[in-house]
């Protein structure tokens, strides 16, 4: 949902409506904290849901306990994601970098102590995540409150925060649907792998594949975040040509990064499995999956970049429809067919989801390629300047 702030906040800052950026940020925090309540309730009963989905009862019970201990982290992350977009919209990357470094320095030793030096075990890991997220929130919150660079954007009008909720949700809900439909499709792969005969091997290998692609995804996601910032700022400022140039630049960067990582990964395919396991069966299976993972790296890199363009422009609703069709009308059915009917097991699952990702990329690329950027710039300025501010300040 915080993706809405990339559209509204970035365009407001580009239009030099600095106070409105603060309004959208507080609106985002309020909205996300409210959404955390039903999500927390779902996490409390996570074990019943997993058992209903056919998962092992013992594993489901452990997952439920872990989720319950992560509930405070959920509320921290709601604030953190809003603050990250707040600084990102202003291209203030240094505070984000320094706070992240400080958080890692705080989290790693704390996690080691809670997991290995106490009897908390996996509960200690969840507690460490919670404390680290709140630490990051506090650091960024102090910087926002006391830094002179945030002076023009942190003071807002109370009434405008509540008045902007409807507009914020019009972008936030499609943004949440857009992201969740994609994330859930990959989680569904793991659930489906648990239904295979040799479920332990299949689940382990797919988890390794997902861990690899997820770890890599943060690199192109950073490029996509830069794309979102530049595109939204330029559209808000009424510079359609600059927005188009920014799109071209980030796509070139995305292609270069994708090819570099994909070729490197493919070259190490026979040794890559040793990073995760000492069991030869797992290592060999991972080696067989590497060609598919290499293709996924290319697709995911380009998707991360073009999704950033979509968020900066305000196409979350288009992205939601694209993801629904690509993954749930094509990707997941193809995965199930290849896995269970053609007996391709984990390979079939991954080929299916790769098919969905490829279709998603093609559709979003077509939308981007045929975009009238002058029209998008006009819509952005109309959106930012249409509302009138009320009186009453919140420092």
Secondary structure, DSSP 8 states (H G I E B T S, - for coil): -THHHHHHHHHHHHTT-HHHHHHHHHHHHHHHHHHHHHHHHHHHTHHHHHHHTT--HHHHHHHHHHHHHTHHHHHHHHHHHHHHHHHHHTT-HHHHHHHHHHHHHHHHHHHHHHHHSSS-THHHHHHHHHHHHHHHHHHHHHHHHH-GGGHHHH-EEHHHHHHTHHHHHHHHHHHHHHHHHHHHHHHHHHHHHTTSTTHHHHHHHHHHHHHHHHHHHHHHHHHHHHHHHHHHHHHHTT-HHHHHHHHHHHHHHHHHHHHHHHHHHHHTTTTGGGGT-S-HHHHHHHHHHHHHHHHHHHHHHHHHHHHHHHHHHT-HHHHHHHHIIIIIIIIHHHHHIIIIIS--HHHHHHHHHHHHHHHHHHHHHHHHHT--HHHHHHHHHHHHHS----S-EE-
